[in-house]
């Protein structure tokens, strides 16, 4: 299964969802997590007086994460969590080493 991760350094889950300009895509199968892609997105947290809730950006991010079962970040606001769920992407907030954390997270699916 594919899981998207917000990471500043590519080693730890340590980035806020709204600050991510890229998501690392991991394939998690049989107790291993393998980096398979990197997808660039528009930052969710940026001021836009015409679109304060940034729904169009969330849809764009969800589209960029197509095929991913979940997105894992260090922090995420309630509005993005609810909207991502509606768009079919399960949000998880946690921290730790990417590969170890994703293998453990995959056990709940």
N, C-alpha and C positions, 0 to 999 in steps of 0.2 A: 504494500500500500504506500502511496505517496503522501508525505507530510512536509509542509512548508515551515521553515524556521526563520525567525528574525534574529540575526546575530551580527554584532559589530566586528567580531574577529574570526568568525568561521569555526570556532572551537566550542564556545559556550552559548547557551541561550541567554542573551544579555541585552536585548534591545526591545524598546517599547514599540508596539505595533505602529503607532502613529508616526514614529520617526524613521521607520524602515523605508529605504529606497530600493531595496532588493530583498528577495526571499530566497534562501537556499532550499532546494527541493531534494529530499532524501527518500529513497526507496527502502522501506523497512519490511524485511521478510526473514523468517526463520532465525530470529535472534541477532540479525545484523542490520546496520543502517549504513547505506551507501549513498554518497552525494551523487546525484544524477543530473542536476540542472541548477541554474541560477536565473531568477526572473526579476527584472526591474519593474518598479511600480512608481507611481506618483506618491509622494508623502501624503499620508492622511492628515497629519497635523500641520496645516498651513492656513493662514487666515484668508478667507474668501467671503466678503460681506454678502455676496449674492447667493451663496450656498453654505450657510453656517453649519449645517449638519453633515455636509460633504457626502451625501448619499451617492452622488455620481462617482466619486472617487472610490467609495466602498465597492460599488458594482464593478468598477474597472479593476480593482485589486482582486476581487473574487474571480473575475474573468481571467486574470493573469495566473491565478492559482487553480485554474480548471484542471480537474483530474486529481487534485489533492483531497484527501479525506479530512485533513485538519490543518490548522495553522497554530504554531506554538510560539509564544512570545513571552518576554519577561514581564510586560505590563500591557494592559488593554482596557480602555474605557468601556462602560456598560453599553453605550450606544453602538459602537462597532461590534461588540460581542453579539448583541441581539440581531443586528442587521446581517452579519456574516452567517449566523445560524439560518436566517430566512433565505439566504442565498445558497445554502447547502454546504457551507464550510464550517466544521466544528472548531471553535476557538478554545485554546488551552493556555493558561497563564502559569508559567513555572520558570525555573532557572536550573542551571547545571550544565554538565558536559553534554553536547548535542547527542552524540551517538548512544551513550548510556541511557540518557533520558528518553530518547525516542524508542529504544528497544523496550523499556519499561512501559511507556505510554501505549505502545502497540498492543500490549497484553490486555488492555481494557476494551479493545474493539472486537 
